[in-house]
Amino acid sequence: MKLAADFIVSKEFPLDFRAAVTRSFGGSNGWVMDLGAYMPMAGSSETIFWFAGPSVTFADSTYMNSWFGVNAAQAAASGYRQYDASAGLKSAGFGVTLVWFINKHWFMTADRALKRLLGSAVNSPITQTKTQAGCNTSINYQF
């Protein structure tokens, strides 16, 4: 389940603030909150629009322990030390998004992001990579 909101400062200064709260069911069963600020980049047009900016991600202890914690049974079986991941800042990063408006209803997005784990996530004994890169492409229909 995800609840998201956008706020654009003004048409003259189109800084876009974004917030999203996500609740996972099955698996981590935790809460995650993403905050970001994105600015349109030069070269955008009416049909192709791209923007970039920083973001931070916070997570509750349930989520953090599902992904980064090591309980007693897991420690005994794996050889990793027991680790209790706490709630708080999970990562910070920078992303770029490209949006192509194909026609009135269809559009495509392409996202690329680089994130650095922080807090309990980066200190976990099971964390092998502190910096993560990701990409996503989607084709969307708007009514």
CNS distance restraints for C-alpha pairs under 8 A (distance, minus, plus):
assign (resid   1 and name CA) (resid  22 and name CA) 5.67 0.50 0.50
assign (resid   1 and name CA) (resid  23 and name CA) 5.26 0.50 0.50
assign (resid   1 and name CA) (resid  24 and name CA) 6.68 0.50 0.50
assign (resid   2 and name CA) (resid  20 and name CA) 6.80 0.50 0.50
assign (resid   2 and name CA) (resid  21 and name CA) 5.71 0.50 0.50
assign (resid   2 and name CA) (resid  22 and name CA) 4.36 0.50 0.50
assign (resid   2 and name CA) (resid  23 and name CA) 6.46 0.50 0.50
assign (resid   3 and name CA) (resid  20 and name CA) 5.58 0.50 0.50
assign (resid   3 and name CA) (resid  21 and name CA) 5.32 0.50 0.50
assign (resid   3 and name CA) (resid  22 and name CA) 6.49 0.50 0.50
assign (resid   4 and name CA) (resid  18 and name CA) 7.38 0.50 0.50
assign (resid   4 and name CA) (resid  19 and name CA) 5.63 0.50 0.50
assign (resid   4 and name CA) (resid  20 and name CA) 4.07 0.50 0.50
assign (resid   4 and name CA) (resid  21 and name CA) 6.37 0.50 0.50
assign (resid   5 and name CA) (resid  18 and name CA) 5.79 0.50 0.50
assign (resid   5 and name CA) (resid  19 and name CA) 5.39 0.50 0.50
assign (resid   5 and name CA) (resid  20 and name CA) 6.39 0.50 0.50
assign (resid   6 and name CA) (resid  16 and name CA) 6.61 0.50 0.50
assign (resid   6 and name CA) (resid  17 and name CA) 5.66 0.50 0.50
assign (resid   6 and name CA) (resid  18 and name CA) 4.56 0.50 0.50
assign (resid   6 and name CA) (resid  19 and name CA) 6.61 0.50 0.50
assign (resid   7 and name CA) (resid  16 and name CA) 5.62 0.50 0.50
assign (resid   7 and name CA) (resid  17 and name CA) 5.12 0.50 0.50
assign (resid   7 and name CA) (resid  18 and name CA) 6.52 0.50 0.50
assign (resid   8 and name CA) (resid  14 and name CA) 5.65 0.50 0.50
assign (resid   8 and name CA) (resid  15 and name CA) 5.58 0.50 0.50
assign (resid   8 and name CA) (resid  16 and name CA) 4.41 0.50 0.50
assign (resid   8 and name CA) (resid  17 and name CA) 6.31 0.50 0.50
assign (resid   9 and name CA) (resid  13 and name CA) 6.21 0.50 0.50
assign (resid   9 and name CA) (resid  14 and name CA) 5.67 0.50 0.50
assign (resid   9 and name CA) (resid  15 and name CA) 5.55 0.50 0.50
assign (resid   9 and name CA) (resid  16 and name CA) 6.57 0.50 0.50
assign (resid   9 and name CA) (resid  17 and name CA) 7.93 0.50 0.50
assign (resid  10 and name CA) (resid  14 and name CA) 5.25 0.50 0.50
assign (resid  10 and name CA) (resid  15 and name CA) 7.40 0.50 0.50
assign (resid  14 and name CA) (resid  39 and name CA) 6.56 0.50 0.50
assign (resid  14 and name CA) (resid  40 and name CA) 6.97 0.50 0.50
assign (resid  15 and name CA) (resid  37 and name CA) 6.82 0.50 0.50
assign (resid  15 and name CA) (resid  38 and name CA) 5.84 0.50 0.50
assign (resid  15 and name CA) (resid  39 and name CA) 4.87 0.50 0.50
assign (resid  15 and name CA) (resid  40 and name CA) 7.31 0.50 0.50
assign (resid  16 and name CA) (resid  37 and name CA) 5.56 0.50 0.50
assign (resid  16 and name CA) (resid  38 and name CA) 5.03 0.50 0.50
assign (resid  16 and name CA) (resid  39 and name CA) 6.23 0.50 0.50
assign (resid  17 and name CA) (resid  35 and name CA) 7.60 0.50 0.50
assign (resid  17 and name CA) (resid  36 and name CA) 5.82 0.50 0.50
assign (resid  17 and name CA) (resid  37 and name CA) 4.48 0.50 0.50
assign (resid  17 and name CA) (resid  38 and name CA) 6.45 0.50 0.50
assign (resid  18 and name CA) (resid  34 and name CA) 7.86 0.50 0.50
assign (resid  18 and name CA) (resid  35 and name CA) 5.71 0.50 0.50
assign (resid  18 and name CA) (resid  36 and name CA) 5.13 0.50 0.50
assign (resid  18 and name CA) (resid  37 and name CA) 6.22 0.50 0.50
assign (resid  18 and name CA) (resid  38 and name CA) 7.95 0.50 0.50
assign (resid  19 and name CA) (resid  33 and name CA) 7.19 0.50 0.50
assign (resid  19 and name CA) (resid  34 and name CA) 5.62 0.50 0.50
assign (resid  19 and name CA) (resid  35 and name CA) 4.61 0.50 0.50
assign (resid  19 and name CA) (resid  36 and name CA) 6.57 0.50 0.50
assign (resid  20 and name CA) (resid  33 and name CA) 5.61 0.50 0.50
assign (resid  20 and name CA) (resid  34 and name CA) 5.18 0.50 0.50
assign (resid  20 and name CA) (resid  35 and name CA) 6.71 0.50 0.50
assign (resid  21 and name CA) (resid  31 and name CA) 7.05 0.50 0.50
assign (resid  21 and name CA) (resid  32 and name CA) 5.69 0.50 0.50
assign (resid  21 and name CA) (resid  33 and name CA) 4.43 0.50 0.50
assign (resid  21 and name CA) (resid  34 and name CA) 6.52 0.50 0.50
assign (resid  22 and name CA) (resid  31 and name CA) 5.70 0.50 0.50
assign (resid  22 and name CA) (resid  32 and name CA) 5.16 0.50 0.50
assign (resid  22 and name CA) (resid  33 and name CA) 6.37 0.50 0.50
assign (resid  23 and name CA) (resid  29 and name CA) 6.74 0.50 0.50
assign (resid  23 and name CA) (resid  30 and name CA) 5.77 0.50 0.50
assign (resid  23 and name CA) (resid  31 and name CA) 4.65 0.50 0.50
assign (resid  23 and name CA) (resid  32 and name CA) 6.54 0.50 0.50
assign (resid  24 and name CA) (resid  28 and name CA) 6.23 0.50 0.50
assign (resid  24 and name CA) (resid  29 and name CA) 4.67 0.50 0.50
assign (resid  24 and name CA) (resid  30 and name CA) 5.49 0.50 0.50
assign (resid  24 and name CA) (resid  31 and name CA) 6.61 0.50 0.50
assign (resid  25 and name CA) (resid  29 and name CA) 4.73 0.50 0.50
assign (resid  25 and name CA) (resid  30 and name CA) 7.58 0.50 0.50
assign (resid  27 and name CA) (resid  66 and name CA) 7.52 0.50 0.50
assign (resid  28 and name CA) (resid  62 and name CA) 6.60 0.50 0.50
assign (resid  28 and name CA) (resid  63 and name CA) 5.12 0.50 0.50
assign (resid  28 and name CA) (resid  66 and name CA) 5.07 0.50 0.50
assign (resid  28 and name CA) (resid  67 and name CA) 7.26 0.50 0.50
assign (resid  29 and name CA) (resid  62 and name CA) 6.73 0.50 0.50
assign (resid  29 and name CA) (resid  63 and name CA) 6.46 0.50 0.50
assign (resid  30 and name CA) (resid  59 and name CA) 7.41 0.50 0.50
assign (resid  30 and name CA) (resid  60 and name CA) 6.23 0.50 0.50
assign (resid  30 and name CA) (resid  61 and name CA) 7.49 0.50 0.50
assign (resid  30 and name CA) (resid  62 and name CA) 5.02 0.50 0.50
assign (resid  30 and name CA) (resid  63 and name CA) 4.17 0.50 0.50
assign (resid  30 and name CA) (resid  64 and name CA) 7.85 0.50 0.50
assign (resid  31 and name CA) (resid  59 and name CA) 5.74 0.50 0.50
assign (resid  31 and name CA) (resid  60 and name CA) 5.56 0.50 0.50
assign (resid  31 and name CA) (resid  62 and name CA) 7.62 0.50 0.50
assign (resid  31 and name CA) (resid  63 and name CA) 6.32 0.50 0.50
assign (resid  32 and name CA) (resid  57 and name CA) 7.00 0.50 0.50
assign (resid  32 and name CA) (resid  58 and name CA) 5.74 0.50 0.50
assign (resid  32 and name CA) (resid  59 and name CA) 4.36 0.50 0.50
assign (resid  32 and name CA) (resid  60 and name CA) 6.63 0.50 0.50
assign (resid  32 and name CA) (resid  63 and name CA) 7.47 0.50 0.50
assign (resid  33 and name CA) (resid  57 and name CA) 5.67 0.50 0.50
assign (resid  33 and name CA) (resid  58 and name CA) 5.13 0.50 0.50
assign (resid  33 and name CA) (resid  59 and name CA) 6.27 0.50 0.50
assign (resid  34 and name CA) (resid  55 and name CA) 6.98 0.50 0.50
assign (resid  34 and name CA) (resid  56 and name CA) 5.84 0.50 0.50
assign (resid  34 and name CA) (resid  57 and name CA) 4.49 0.50 0.50
assign (resid  34 and name CA) (resid  58 and name CA) 6.47 0.50 0.50
assign (resid  35 and name CA) (resid  55 and name CA) 5.50 0.50 0.50
assign (resid  35 and name CA) (resid  56 and name CA) 5.40 0.50 0.50
assign (resid  35 and name CA) (resid  57 and name CA) 6.46 0.50 0.50
assign (resid  36 and name CA) (resid  53 and name CA) 7.04 0.50 0.50
assign (resid  36 and name CA) (resid  54 and name CA) 5.73 0.50 0.50
assign (resid  36 and name CA) (resid  55 and name CA) 4.04 0.50 0.50
assign (resid  36 and name CA) (resid  56 and name CA) 6.44 0.50 0.50
assign (resid  37 and name CA) (resid  53 and name CA) 5.59 0.50 0.50
assign (resid  37 and name CA) (resid  54 and name CA) 5.96 0.50 0.50
assign (resid  37 and name CA) (resid  55 and name CA) 6.61 0.50 0.50
assign (resid  38 and name CA) (resid  51 and name CA) 6.11 0.50 0.50
assign (resid  38 and name CA) (resid  52 and name CA) 5.18 0.50 0.50
assign (resid  38 and name CA) (resid  53 and name CA) 4.33 0.50 0.50
assign (resid  38 and name CA) (resid  54 and name CA) 6.96 0.50 0.50
assign (resid  39 and name CA) (resid  51 and name CA) 5.26 0.50 0.50
assign (resid  39 and name CA) (resid  52 and name CA) 5.64 0.50 0.50
assign (resid  39 and name CA) (resid  53 and name CA) 6.29 0.50 0.50
assign (resid  40 and name CA) (resid  44 and name CA) 7.32 0.50 0.50
assign (resid  40 and name CA) (resid  49 and name CA) 7.38 0.50 0.50
assign (resid  40 and name CA) (resid  50 and name CA) 5.88 0.50 0.50
assign (resid  40 and name CA) (resid  51 and name CA) 4.08 0.50 0.50
assign (resid  40 and name CA) (resid  52 and name CA) 6.68 0.50 0.50
assign (resid  41 and name CA) (resid  49 and name CA) 7.90 0.50 0.50
assign (resid  41 and name CA) (resid  50 and name CA) 5.84 0.50 0.50
assign (resid  41 and name CA) (resid  51 and name CA) 5.06 0.50 0.50
assign (resid  41 and name CA) (resid  52 and name CA) 6.95 0.50 0.50
assign (resid  43 and name CA) (resid  49 and name CA) 7.77 0.50 0.50
assign (resid  43 and name CA) (resid  50 and name CA) 7.93 0.50 0.50
assign (resid  44 and name CA) (resid  48 and name CA) 5.69 0.50 0.50
assign (resid  44 and name CA) (resid  49 and name CA) 4.45 0.50 0.50
assign (resid  44 and name CA) (resid  50 and name CA) 5.94 0.50 0.50
assign (resid  45 and name CA) (resid  49 and name CA) 5.81 0.50 0.50
assign (resid  46 and name CA) (resid 101 and name CA) 7.92 0.50 0.50
assign (resid  47 and name CA) (resid  99 and name CA) 7.97 0.50 0.50
assign (resid  47 and name CA) (resid 100 and name CA) 5.67 0.50 0.50
assign (resid  47 and name CA) (resid 101 and name CA) 4.86 0.50 0.50
assign (resid  47 and name CA) (resid 102 and name CA) 7.09 0.50 0.50
assign (resid  48 and name CA) (resid  98 and name CA) 7.21 0.50 0.50
assign (resid  48 and name CA) (resid  99 and name CA) 5.73 0.50 0.50
assign (resid  48 and name CA) (resid 100 and name CA) 4.50 0.50 0.50
assign (resid  48 and name CA) (resid 101 and name CA) 6.31 0.50 0.50
assign (resid  49 and name CA) (resid  98 and name CA) 5.84 0.50 0.50
assign (resid  49 and name CA) (resid  99 and name CA) 5.12 0.50 0.50
assign (resid  49 and name CA) (resid 100 and name CA) 6.43 0.50 0.50
assign (resid  50 and name CA) (resid  96 and name CA) 7.23 0.50 0.50
assign (resid  50 and name CA) (resid  97 and name CA) 5.50 0.50 0.50
assign (resid  50 and name CA) (resid  98 and name CA) 4.26 0.50 0.50
assign (resid  50 and name CA) (resid  99 and name CA) 6.01 0.50 0.50
assign (resid  51 and name CA) (resid  96 and name CA) 5.81 0.50 0.50
assign (resid  51 and name CA) (resid  97 and name CA) 5.53 0.50 0.50
assign (resid  51 and name CA) (resid  98 and name CA) 6.74 0.50 0.50
assign (resid  52 and name CA) (resid  94 and name CA) 7.37 0.50 0.50
assign (resid  52 and name CA) (resid  95 and name CA) 5.58 0.50 0.50
assign (resid  52 and name CA) (resid  96 and name CA) 4.29 0.50 0.50
assign (resid  52 and name CA) (resid  97 and name CA) 6.35 0.50 0.50
assign (resid  53 and name CA) (resid  94 and name CA) 5.55 0.50 0.50
assign (resid  53 and name CA) (resid  95 and name CA) 5.68 0.50 0.50
assign (resid  53 and name CA) (resid  96 and name CA) 6.79 0.50 0.50
assign (resid  54 and name CA) (resid  92 and name CA) 7.42 0.50 0.50
assign (resid  54 and name CA) (resid  93 and name CA) 5.59 0.50 0.50
assign (resid  54 and name CA) (resid  94 and name CA) 4.26 0.50 0.50
assign (resid  54 and name CA) (resid  95 and name CA) 6.39 0.50 0.50
assign (resid  55 and name CA) (resid  92 and name CA) 5.69 0.50 0.50
assign (resid  55 and name CA) (resid  93 and name CA) 5.31 0.50 0.50
assign (resid  55 and name CA) (resid  94 and name CA) 6.03 0.50 0.50
assign (resid  55 and name CA) (resid  95 and name CA) 7.63 0.50 0.50
assign (resid  56 and name CA) (resid  89 and name CA) 7.50 0.50 0.50
assign (resid  56 and name CA) (resid  90 and name CA) 7.73 0.50 0.50
assign (resid  56 and name CA) (resid  91 and name CA) 5.76 0.50 0.50
assign (resid  56 and name CA) (resid  92 and name CA) 4.28 0.50 0.50
assign (resid  56 and name CA) (resid  93 and name CA) 6.37 0.50 0.50
assign (resid  57 and name CA) (resid  89 and name CA) 6.08 0.50 0.50
assign (resid  57 and name CA) (resid  90 and name CA) 5.47 0.50 0.50
assign (resid  57 and name CA) (resid  91 and name CA) 5.22 0.50 0.50
assign (resid  57 and name CA) (resid  92 and name CA) 6.29 0.50 0.50
assign (resid  58 and name CA) (resid  87 and name CA) 7.56 0.50 0.50
assign (resid  58 and name CA) (resid  88 and name CA) 5.27 0.50 0.50
assign (resid  58 and name CA) (resid  89 and name CA) 4.40 0.50 0.50
assign (resid  58 and name CA) (resid  90 and name CA) 5.15 0.50 0.50
assign (resid  58 and name CA) (resid  91 and name CA) 7.16 0.50 0.50
assign (resid  59 and name CA) (resid  63 and name CA) 6.17 0.50 0.50
assign (resid  59 and name CA) (resid  64 and name CA) 6.35 0.50 0.50
assign (resid  59 and name CA) (resid  87 and name CA) 5.68 0.50 0.50
assign (resid  59 and name CA) (resid  88 and name CA) 5.61 0.50 0.50
assign (resid  59 and name CA) (resid  89 and name CA) 6.57 0.50 0.50
assign (resid  59 and name CA) (resid  90 and name CA) 6.21 0.50 0.50
assign (resid  60 and name CA) (resid  64 and name CA) 6.24 0.50 0.50
assign (resid  60 and name CA) (resid  86 and name CA) 7.33 0.50 0.50
assign (resid  60 and name CA) (resid  87 and name CA) 4.31 0.50 0.50
assign (resid  60 and name CA) (resid  88 and name CA) 6.40 0.50 0.50
assign (resid  61 and name CA) (resid  65 and name CA) 5.82 0.50 0.50
assign (resid  61 and name CA) (resid  85 and name CA) 6.43 0.50 0.50
assign (resid  61 and name CA) (resid  86 and name CA) 4.96 0.50 0.50
assign (resid  61 and name CA) (resid  87 and name CA) 4.16 0.50 0.50
assign (resid  61 and name CA) (resid  88 and name CA) 7.72 0.50 0.50
assign (resid  62 and name CA) (resid  66 and name CA) 6.18 0.50 0.50
assign (resid  62 and name CA) (resid  87 and name CA) 7.79 0.50 0.50
assign (resid  63 and name CA) (resid  67 and name CA) 6.43 0.50 0.50
assign (resid  64 and name CA) (resid  68 and name CA) 5.53 0.50 0.50
assign (resid  64 and name CA) (resid  69 and name CA) 6.63 0.50 0.50
assign (resid  64 and name CA) (resid  85 and name CA) 5.56 0.50 0.50
assign (resid  64 and name CA) (resid  86 and name CA) 6.48 0.50 0.50
assign (resid  64 and name CA) (resid  87 and name CA) 6.45 0.50 0.50
assign (resid  64 and name CA) (resid  90 and name CA) 7.89 0.50 0.50
assign (resid  64 and name CA) (resid 120 and name CA) 7.51 0.50 0.50
assign (resid  64 and name CA) (resid 121 and name CA) 7.02 0.50 0.50
assign (resid  65 and name CA) (resid  69 and name CA) 3.97 0.50 0.50
assign (resid  65 and name CA) (resid  70 and name CA) 7.23 0.50 0.50
assign (resid  65 and name CA) (resid  84 and name CA) 6.43 0.50 0.50
assign (resid  65 and name CA) (resid  85 and name CA) 5.08 0.50 0.50
assign (resid  65 and name CA) (resid  86 and name CA) 7.28 0.50 0.50
assign (resid  68 and name CA) (resid  85 and name CA) 6.19 0.50 0.50
assign (resid  68 and name CA) (resid 120 and name CA) 7.44 0.50 0.50
assign (resid  68 and name CA) (resid 121 and name CA) 5.78 0.50 0.50
assign (resid  68 and name CA) (resid 124 and name CA) 5.71 0.50 0.50
assign (resid  68 and name CA) (resid 125 and name CA) 7.94 0.50 0.50
assign (resid  68 and name CA) (resid 126 and name CA) 6.58 0.50 0.50
assign (resid  68 and name CA) (resid 127 and name CA) 7.09 0.50 0.50
assign (resid  69 and name CA) (resid  82 and name CA) 7.59 0.50 0.50
assign (resid  69 and name CA) (resid  83 and name CA) 5.21 0.50 0.50
assign (resid  69 and name CA) (resid  84 and name CA) 5.17 0.50 0.50
assign (resid  69 and name CA) (resid  85 and name CA) 5.08 0.50 0.50
assign (resid  69 and name CA) (resid 124 and name CA) 6.79 0.50 0.50
assign (resid  70 and name CA) (resid  74 and name CA) 5.78 0.50 0.50
assign (resid  70 and name CA) (resid  75 and name CA) 6.00 0.50 0.50
assign (resid  70 and name CA) (resid  80 and name CA) 7.42 0.50 0.50
assign (resid  70 and name CA) (resid  81 and name CA) 7.11 0.50 0.50
assign (resid  70 and name CA) (resid  82 and name CA) 4.97 0.50 0.50
assign (resid  70 and name CA) (resid  83 and name CA) 4.80 0.50 0.50
assign (resid  70 and name CA) (resid  84 and name CA) 6.58 0.50 0.50
assign (resid  70 and name CA) (resid 126 and name CA) 7.97 0.50 0.50
assign (resid  71 and name CA) (resid  75 and name CA) 6.04 0.50 0.50
assign (resid  71 and name CA) (resid  82 and name CA) 5.50 0.50 0.50
assign (resid  71 and name CA) (resid  83 and name CA) 6.54 0.50 0.50
assign (resid  71 and name CA) (resid  84 and name CA) 7.33 0.50 0.50
assign (resid  72 and name CA) (resid  76 and name CA) 6.18 0.50 0.50
assign (resid  72 and name CA) (resid  82 and name CA) 5.79 0.50 0.50
assign (resid  73 and name CA) (resid  77 and name CA) 6.23 0.50 0.50
assign (resid  74 and name CA) (resid  78 and name CA) 5.88 0.50 0.50
assign (resid  74 and name CA) (resid  80 and name CA) 7.71 0.50 0.50
assign (resid  74 and name CA) (resid  82 and name CA) 7.73 0.50 0.50
assign (resid  75 and name CA) (resid  79 and name CA) 5.41 0.50 0.50
assign (resid  75 and name CA) (resid  80 and name CA) 4.99 0.50 0.50
assign (resid  75 and name CA) (resid  81 and name CA) 5.46 0.50 0.50
assign (resid  75 and name CA) (resid  82 and name CA) 5.32 0.50 0.50
assign (resid  76 and name CA) (resid  80 and name CA) 7.59 0.50 0.50
assign (resid  80 and name CA) (resid 125 and name CA) 6.50 0.50 0.50
assign (resid  80 and name CA) (resid 126 and name CA) 7.34 0.50 0.50
assign (resid  81 and name CA) (resid 125 and name CA) 6.93 0.50 0.50
assign (resid  83 and name CA) (resid 124 and name CA) 6.79 0.50 0.50
assign (resid  83 and name CA) (resid 125 and name CA) 7.37 0.50 0.50
assign (resid  85 and name CA) (resid 120 and name CA) 5.10 0.50 0.50
assign (resid  85 and name CA) (resid 121 and name CA) 7.04 0.50 0.50
assign (resid  85 and name CA) (resid 124 and name CA) 7.21 0.50 0.50
assign (resid  86 and name CA) (resid 120 and name CA) 5.90 0.50 0.50
assign (resid  87 and name CA) (resid 120 and name CA) 7.71 0.50 0.50
assign (resid  88 and name CA) (resid 119 and name CA) 7.13 0.50 0.50
assign (resid  88 and name CA) (resid 120 and name CA) 7.89 0.50 0.50
assign (resid  89 and name CA) (resid 118 and name CA) 6.32 0.50 0.50
assign (resid  89 and name CA) (resid 119 and name CA) 5.84 0.50 0.50
assign (resid  89 and name CA) (resid 120 and name CA) 7.94 0.50 0.50
assign (resid  90 and name CA) (resid 117 and name CA) 5.84 0.50 0.50
assign (resid  90 and name CA) (resid 118 and name CA) 5.19 0.50 0.50
assign (resid  90 and name CA) (resid 119 and name CA) 6.01 0.50 0.50
assign (resid  90 and name CA) (resid 120 and name CA) 7.09 0.50 0.50
assign (resid  90 and name CA) (resid 121 and name CA) 5.84 0.50 0.50
assign (resid  91 and name CA) (resid 115 and name CA) 6.27 0.50 0.50
assign (resid  91 and name CA) (resid 116 and name CA) 5.39 0.50 0.50
assign (resid  91 and name CA) (resid 117 and name CA) 4.30 0.50 0.50
assign (resid  91 and name CA) (resid 118 and name CA) 4.98 0.50 0.50
assign (resid  91 and name CA) (resid 119 and name CA) 7.78 0.50 0.50
assign (resid  91 and name CA) (resid 121 and name CA) 7.87 0.50 0.50
assign (resid  92 and name CA) (resid 115 and name CA) 5.52 0.50 0.50
assign (resid  92 and name CA) (resid 116 and name CA) 5.52 0.50 0.50
assign (resid  92 and name CA) (resid 117 and name CA) 6.78 0.50 0.50
assign (resid  92 and name CA) (resid 118 and name CA) 7.29 0.50 0.50
assign (resid  93 and name CA) (resid 113 and name CA) 7.00 0.50 0.50
assign (resid  93 and name CA) (resid 114 and name CA) 5.47 0.50 0.50
assign (resid  93 and name CA) (resid 115 and name CA) 4.00 0.50 0.50
assign (resid  93 and name CA) (resid 116 and name CA) 6.00 0.50 0.50
assign (resid  94 and name CA) (resid 113 and name CA) 5.72 0.50 0.50
assign (resid  94 and name CA) (resid 114 and name CA) 5.59 0.50 0.50
assign (resid  94 and name CA) (resid 115 and name CA) 6.58 0.50 0.50
assign (resid  95 and name CA) (resid 111 and name CA) 7.13 0.50 0.50
assign (resid  95 and name CA) (resid 112 and name CA) 5.64 0.50 0.50
assign (resid  95 and name CA) (resid 113 and name CA) 4.06 0.50 0.50
assign (resid  95 and name CA) (resid 114 and name CA) 6.38 0.50 0.50
assign (resid  96 and name CA) (resid 111 and name CA) 5.82 0.50 0.50
assign (resid  96 and name CA) (resid 112 and name CA) 5.41 0.50 0.50
assign (resid  96 and name CA) (resid 113 and name CA) 6.37 0.50 0.50
assign (resid  97 and name CA) (resid 109 and name CA) 6.91 0.50 0.50
assign (resid  97 and name CA) (resid 110 and name CA) 5.69 0.50 0.50
assign (resid  97 and name CA) (resid 111 and name CA) 4.43 0.50 0.50
assign (resid  97 and name CA) (resid 112 and name CA) 6.53 0.50 0.50
assign (resid  98 and name CA) (resid 109 and name CA) 5.57 0.50 0.50
assign (resid  98 and name CA) (resid 110 and name CA) 5.19 0.50 0.50
assign (resid  98 and name CA) (resid 111 and name CA) 6.48 0.50 0.50
assign (resid  99 and name CA) (resid 107 and name CA) 6.93 0.50 0.50
assign (resid  99 and name CA) (resid 108 and name CA) 5.73 0.50 0.50
assign (resid  99 and name CA) (resid 109 and name CA) 4.52 0.50 0.50
assign (resid  99 and name CA) (resid 110 and name CA) 6.65 0.50 0.50
assign (resid 100 and name CA) (resid 107 and name CA) 5.49 0.50 0.50
assign (resid 100 and name CA) (resid 108 and name CA) 5.18 0.50 0.50
assign (resid 100 and name CA) (resid 109 and name CA) 6.43 0.50 0.50
assign (resid 101 and name CA) (resid 106 and name CA) 6.41 0.50 0.50
assign (resid 101 and name CA) (resid 107 and name CA) 4.34 0.50 0.50
assign (resid 101 and name CA) (resid 108 and name CA) 6.60 0.50 0.50
assign (resid 102 and name CA) (resid 106 and name CA) 5.46 0.50 0.50
assign (resid 102 and name CA) (resid 107 and name CA) 5.12 0.50 0.50
assign (resid 102 and name CA) (resid 108 and name CA) 7.28 0.50 0.50
assign (resid 103 and name CA) (resid 107 and name CA) 6.97 0.50 0.50
assign (resid 105 and name CA) (resid 141 and name CA) 5.41 0.50 0.50
assign (resid 105 and name CA) (resid 142 and name CA) 5.01 0.50 0.50
assign (resid 105 and name CA) (resid 143 and name CA) 6.40 0.50 0.50
assign (resid 106 and name CA) (resid 139 and name CA) 7.29 0.50 0.50
assign (resid 106 and name CA) (resid 140 and name CA) 5.73 0.50 0.50
assign (resid 106 and name CA) (resid 141 and name CA) 4.69 0.50 0.50
assign (resid 106 and name CA) (resid 142 and name CA) 6.45 0.50 0.50
assign (resid 107 and name CA) (resid 139 and name CA) 6.00 0.50 0.50
assign (resid 107 and name CA) (resid 140 and name CA) 5.29 0.50 0.50
assign (resid 107 and name CA) (resid 141 and name CA) 6.51 0.50 0.50
assign (resid 107 and name CA) (resid 142 and name CA) 8.00 0.50 0.50
assign (resid 108 and name CA) (resid 137 and name CA) 7.36 0.50 0.50
assign (resid 108 and name CA) (resid 138 and name CA) 5.67 0.50 0.50
assign (resid 108 and name CA) (resid 139 and name CA) 4.43 0.50 0.50
assign (resid 108 and name CA) (resid 140 and name CA) 5.91 0.50 0.50
assign (resid 109 and name CA) (resid 136 and name CA) 7.94 0.50 0.50
assign (resid 109 and name CA) (resid 137 and name CA) 5.59 0.50 0.50
assign (resid 109 and name CA) (resid 138 and name CA) 5.29 0.50 0.50
assign (resid 109 and name CA) (resid 139 and name CA) 6.53 0.50 0.50
assign (resid 109 and name CA) (resid 140 and name CA) 7.82 0.50 0.50
assign (resid 110 and name CA) (resid 135 and name CA) 7.36 0.50 0.50
assign (resid 110 and name CA) (resid 136 and name CA) 5.71 0.50 0.50
assign (resid 110 and name CA) (resid 137 and name CA) 4.35 0.50 0.50
assign (resid 110 and name CA) (resid 138 and name CA) 6.57 0.50 0.50
assign (resid 111 and name CA) (resid 135 and name CA) 5.35 0.50 0.50
assign (resid 111 and name CA) (resid 136 and name CA) 5.06 0.50 0.50
assign (resid 111 and name CA) (resid 137 and name CA) 6.32 0.50 0.50
assign (resid 112 and name CA) (resid 133 and name CA) 7.54 0.50 0.50
assign (resid 112 and name CA) (resid 134 and name CA) 5.81 0.50 0.50
assign (resid 112 and name CA) (resid 135 and name CA) 4.40 0.50 0.50
assign (resid 112 and name CA) (resid 136 and name CA) 6.66 0.50 0.50
assign (resid 113 and name CA) (resid 133 and name CA) 5.72 0.50 0.50
assign (resid 113 and name CA) (resid 134 and name CA) 5.32 0.50 0.50
assign (resid 113 and name CA) (resid 135 and name CA) 6.36 0.50 0.50
assign (resid 114 and name CA) (resid 131 and name CA) 7.13 0.50 0.50
assign (resid 114 and name CA) (resid 132 and name CA) 5.76 0.50 0.50
assign (resid 114 and name CA) (resid 133 and name CA) 4.45 0.50 0.50
assign (resid 114 and name CA) (resid 134 and name CA) 6.49 0.50 0.50
assign (resid 115 and name CA) (resid 131 and name CA) 5.66 0.50 0.50
assign (resid 115 and name CA) (resid 132 and name CA) 5.13 0.50 0.50
assign (resid 115 and name CA) (resid 133 and name CA) 6.28 0.50 0.50
assign (resid 116 and name CA) (resid 130 and name CA) 5.79 0.50 0.50
assign (resid 116 and name CA) (resid 131 and name CA) 4.37 0.50 0.50
assign (resid 116 and name CA) (resid 132 and name CA) 6.22 0.50 0.50
assign (resid 117 and name CA) (resid 121 and name CA) 5.85 0.50 0.50
assign (resid 117 and name CA) (resid 122 and name CA) 5.07 0.50 0.50
assign (resid 117 and name CA) (resid 130 and name CA) 5.32 0.50 0.50
assign (resid 117 and name CA) (resid 131 and name CA) 6.21 0.50 0.50
assign (resid 117 and name CA) (resid 132 and name CA) 7.73 0.50 0.50
assign (resid 118 and name CA) (resid 122 and name CA) 4.91 0.50 0.50
assign (resid 118 and name CA) (resid 123 and name CA) 7.64 0.50 0.50
assign (resid 119 and name CA) (resid 123 and name CA) 6.50 0.50 0.50
assign (resid 120 and name CA) (resid 124 and name CA) 6.03 0.50 0.50
assign (resid 121 and name CA) (resid 127 and name CA) 7.08 0.50 0.50
assign (resid 122 and name CA) (resid 127 and name CA) 6.34 0.50 0.50
assign (resid 122 and name CA) (resid 130 and name CA) 6.00 0.50 0.50
assign (resid 123 and name CA) (resid 127 and name CA) 7.28 0.50 0.50
